[in-house]
Amino acid sequence: MFPSRLIGEIEAPPSKSYTHRAYAAALLSHGATRIANPLRSRDTDATLRSCILLGAETRDMDGGVILEGGDLKTPEDVIDVENSGTTLRLFTAISSLIPRGYAILTGDESIRRRPMKPLLDALKDLGAECWSSKLDGTAPIIVRGGGLRGGETRISGEVSSQFISALLYASTRSRLGARIIVEGDPVSKPYIDASIEVLKRFGFKIRRDGYSVFEVDGRQSGRPCDFRIPGDFSSAAFFLAGACLTEGDVRVRGLDPRLPQADSAIIDFLSRFGGCVEYSGDVVRVWGAGVECGGELDLRDCPDLLPLIAVLAARSRDRVIIRGVGHARFKESDRLDSMAVELRKLGVEVKVLDDGLEVRGAGRLRGGCVLDAHGDHRVFMALTILAASTSEGCIIEGAETIEISYPQFLEHARILGLRFEVI
């Protein structure tokens, strides 16, 4: 990656989180759903394959997918979620709804380290039979079919919001309905909101008391619909931040402010880091020289922004404390350690905290070193943007990781003026 200035306009890639959720809701709905503008990536393809294994029929349409759901079936093969935590959590719960037999879910090495015990325990409360094949609360997961009874369960909200989303989806088909009591202050609340928004679009009924209690009627049948996937703030955030770091001017189209997205918080964060931000319709524009920020930032509701906020903090000339992201240790990599290791290579002082990072910004960075993505797509993309703002550029290993969530990342980067070579 060579020193570059990002200037230009791109269309936001489709939202990964909404693509996952729309596919799963369509699977639980009787009839054909037209899903326009879905993200095609390794993670979302894993969810689509999971739907097919559980009985969905799919066919391509112009600009999207038609998915016919309804009656679930016992999968003919192991459900391989590859690197997708959302797929693992959602389909562990949904697999309890198959009429008979067993479903086995597994994934790559990273997935097989992610915690699953809270979800398994909650599903057992609701009548499911499910367990870790290693008996350690991690994948591979075995789920026995026969349907979900329902009832009441309690689950911690402090590990992953995906557990709550998974329970909401599966409970719509339970025999008795479910009452889900969330203990503690849940992380990543906007992702819970997104799950409920999608389920409601498909006609499912959910009642809630804030983020502490959710009540779901049982024996529901969703209504197929036409669902358009919005642009993804999570992916757009990298280039918007790149404009701030490289004194550039970037416009991203297709960002719908009406649907809850955790990483829309990047707009406020970039303003705090000194960027000029303009929001008009579905277009976000960021320009100007930024990074003058200090103080404490809470990412509890938007943990996927951690790598990007860390690189912004590295370019600051002040101390930035990032809080609320202890659960980022259980992503594609341990993102606290991954970012600390890579920023230190660039001469930035970083301290790993229990729930975040303390970064003492070094202003303009020289670069000239080899950085590693640690097998993590968001770490790679964040380091790419940081490298563009250095005086000498950097070599970054791990470009293949972008296939997980943003296959067009380097193509869009080149459109915006980022100079690089693939070696």
N, C-alpha and C positions, 0 to 999 in steps of 0.2 A: 504494500500500500504506500503510495507516494503522497507527499503534501498536496492538498487539493482544497478547492473552494467549491462548496455545493450551491449550485444555482439552477433553478428550473422548476418544472411542474410534473407531477406524476399522479396517476390514479392509485388510491389506496388499495392494497390487496384485500380480498375478502377476509372477514373475521374468522379466525380459527375457532374461537370459543362458540360463536353462533352456528358455525357449520356443524360442529360436534352435536350441539343441542338440538338443532333442527332435524338432523338425521335420526337421532334417538327418539324424538317426539313423533316423527313420521312413522317409525317402526311400530310405535304403540297405538297408532291411529288406523282405523279400518278404511282402506281406500287408497287412492293415488294422490300423493302430495307432489307438487311441482316446486322444487327448490332451485331458485335462480341465483346465479353468481356464487356458487359454493367455492370454498378454497380447495384447491387440489394440492395436497402435500402429503408427506408420509404419515403424519398424525391423523389427518382427517380421512385419508384413504383407509387407515386402520379401523376407524369407526364405521366407514361404509362397508368394509368387508365383514365387520362384526354383525352389522344389521342383516347382511345377506346370509350369514351362517345361522342366524336366529329366525330366518324365514322371510325376510323382505325380498321383493323382486324389484330390480332397478333397470332403468334404461336411460340412455343419454337423451337430452333434448338440447336445442340450441341455447347455449349459455347456461346449462344447468343439468339437473338430474331429476327424473321422476322416480319416486320411491313409493312402492305399494306395500303398506304394512297391514297389521291386523293380528292374525293368529300366529303366535310364536311356535317354533319347533325346536326340537333338540338338535344342537349343532352336529354336523357330520365330522367336524375336525376341531382341533384345539383352536381357541380364539387367541391369536397372536396380536397383541396390541403394539408390538414393536417398542417405540419410545414414548407412547402416549399415556400419561397418567390419567387424563380425563377419560379416555376410553376404558382403561382398566377399572376405574371406580364406577362409572356409569353402568358398564356391562356386567360387572360382578353383581350389582343389584338387579339389573334387568334379567339376568340369567336365572334368578330364582323363580321367574314367572313361566319358564318352559314347563310343558305338561308332564314330562317324565324324563328319566335318564339324568345325565350329568353334563355340565359344561366345565371345561378346564380353560383357565385364562392364564397367559404368561406373556412375557415380553423380553426385552433385552436386559443386559446386566444392570443398567441403571434402574429399570422398572422393578427388577427383582429385589432391589434394596428399599423400595418405597414402603412406608408404613400402610398397613391395611387393617390392622387389628380393630381399631375403633369402628370401622364400617362393618366388619364381620360380626362383631359383638352386637351392633345395633340390628343387623339383619336377623340374627338369631333371636333377638327379642321379638321380632315381628313374625317369627315362625319359620324362617329359612334354615336350611341345613347347608353350612358352608364352612370351609376351613382352609388354612394354609397347608400346602402339601408338606412343607418343612416344619410345620407346627411352630413357626416363629413369627407369625403375623405378616409375612411377606409372600409375594407371588413365587411360584405358581399357586393359583387359587382353584379350589374345586367347589362347585356349587351343585347341589342336588335339586333337580326339578320337582315339580308338584304344586307350584303356586305359592303365593305369599299370603299368610293368614291376615297379618295386620295387627293392630293394637297400639301399644304405647312403647316408646323407646327414648332413651336419653343418649346424647352423644356430645362429646367435646367439640366446640367450634374452633379450637385453637390450633389444630393440626392442619386441616385442609377443608376449604369450603366444598370441595368436590364430594366429600362424604355426604353432606347435606343435600346437594343436588342429586346424588345417586338415590338417596332415600325418597326424595320427592318424586322422581320419575317412577321408580318401582311401585311406590305406594298407590299410584293411580289405578293399578290393576290388582291391588290386594283385595281379599274377600271382605274384610271388615272396615277398611279404611285405616288410617294411621294418624297418631298424634306424636309428633317429633319434638322433643324438648332439647334445646341446645344449651349446653352448660358453658359458661364463660363467654367472653366477648369474641364472636367469630371473626376469623381473618377473611380477607378477600370478599367482603360483603357484596360488592357489585356483581360478582359471579353468581351468587345466590339469586340476586335480582334478575340477572339475565336468564337463569334457568326458569324462574317463575314466569317471566315475560314470554318466553317461548312456549311453555306449557299452556299458558292462557290463550296464546294465538291459536293453539290447536284445540281449544275448547275444554281443557282440563280445569277443574275447580280446586283452588287451594286457598285456605284461609290462614292468616298469620297474625301474630302479635309481635310486631317488630321483627327482630332476629332471634327471639327466644323460644317461640312456640309456632309450629306449623301444623295445620290440620288438613288432611287430604282425604276426600271421599274415596271409597273403594269402588271396584267394579265399573270404573269409568271407561268410556270408549271415546278416544279423541276423534276430532273431525279433521280430515285431510284439508289442506289449504294451499294457497300459493304463498310461498315464503321467500322473500328476497334477503340474502345475506348482506348485511351492511359492510362498509369498509372497516378495516381493522386499525384501531388506534394503537394497539400493541406493536404492530409492524411499522406503521407510519411514524411512530415516535422516534425511531432511529434517525430518519432523515430530517425531521423537524429539529431534533437536537443537533444534528450535524450542521444545520444552517447557523445555529447559535454558536457552535464551537469554531466554525471556519469563517466567520464573518460573511456568511452567504445569504441566500434569499430563496427559500423553498416554499412551494405551494403544493398541498396534497388535497386532491379532490375525493369525493365519495365518503366523507366522514359524517355519519348521521348522528346528531346530538340527541335525538329523541330516544334512542335505545341505550340502556345502561351498559357502559363499558368501563371497567376498572381503570384502564390505562389512558382514558381521556384526561386523567389527572395530570398528564404530561404538560397540558396547556398551562396550568397554574405553576407547575414547577419551572418551566422554561421562563415564565415571567419573573419568578423569583431569582433565577440565574441571569437575569438581565437581558433576555431576548425580547425582541418586539414581536408581539403576537396579534394576529388579526383573524377573526372568525366571521365568515360571511356565507350563509347558506350551508352547503356541505363542503366548503373549502376552508382549510386552515393554512394560513401563511405565517412563516416565522423568518425574521431577518435580523441583521445587526450583530454586533459583537456583544457577547454576554459573558457568563461565568462569574460575575461578581456576586457571590452568595456565600453566606456563612450561617451558622446556627444549626438547629435540629430539624430534621425532616422525617415525618412519619409515613412509612410505606405499607402499613398494615393492610390496607385495602387494595393495594396495587403492587404486590411483591414482584411481579414480572418486570417492573421498572428498575429493580435494584441495579443490574449491571449498567444501565444507561445513566442513572443518577450517580453511580459511583464514578463514571468517567467524567461527568460534568463537575463533580466535586474535586476530582484530580486536577482539573484545569483552573479551579478557583484559587484565589490567593488567601484563603481563610480556612478555618477549621469547619468541616461539615460533619455532623453526626447523623447517621442514617439509622432509624429505629423501626421496630415492628416487623422485622423480616427474619426472625429465627427460623420460621418454617421454610425459608429459601434454601436451607441446607438439604432439603429433600426434593429438589428439582432435578433437571437433567444432570447437574453436578451440584456439589456443595457450593452454591454461588457466593457465599461469604468468603470461603477460603479461595475459590477460583479467582475472584476479583482482587483479593488482597495480594495473592501471589503475583498476578500479572501487573498490577499497578506498581508494586515494589520494583519490578524490573525497570520501570520507567523513572525511578527515583522518587516516587511518591511515598510519603509516610502513611501507613495504614495500620490501624489496630482493629483486630476482630473482636467484636463485643458478643455478648450472649444472644442479642437479638438484632445485630446490625454491624455497622462499620463506623469507625471514626477515621476520617480522611483529612489529612492536612494538605490542602492544595498547593501545587508547586507552580502555578501559572503556566506559561508556555513550556511544553515539554520537548526535549530534543528528539527522542525516539531512537532509531538506529539499532533496535534489538529485535529478537525473535519472541513473539508472544504465542500463547497456546490457548485455544478455545475450551480445553478440558471436555471435549465432546458435547458442548452445550451451545445450541444455536444462538441464544440471546447473548451469551458471552462473546461469541465470535462477532456478531453484528455490532455490539457496543465497542469492542476493541477496534473494529474497522473504522468506525466514526472517529474514535480517539486518534488512531494512527493518521488519519487525514489531516488532523489539526496539529501534528508535530512538525518540527522543522526538518527532520530527516526521513520521516516515514518509518514503517516497520514491516517485518515479515510476520504474518499471522497464520498459524497452522490450524486447520479444522474447517476449511470452507465447505466441506461436504455436509456439515451440520445444518446448513440453511434449508436443506430439503425437508426438514422436520416441519417447518412452519412458514417459510417465505422463500420458495424456490427462485423467485424473480429478484431476490435482493441485490445480487451483483449486477444484473441487467439494469435495474432501476438506479443503482449507484452510478453506473457509467453514464446513464442519461443525464443525471444531475451533475456530472463533471468529476466524479471521483476517479482518479487515475490509479490503475493497478495492473499487475501482471499475474497470471496464474502460472505457477512453476511446479 
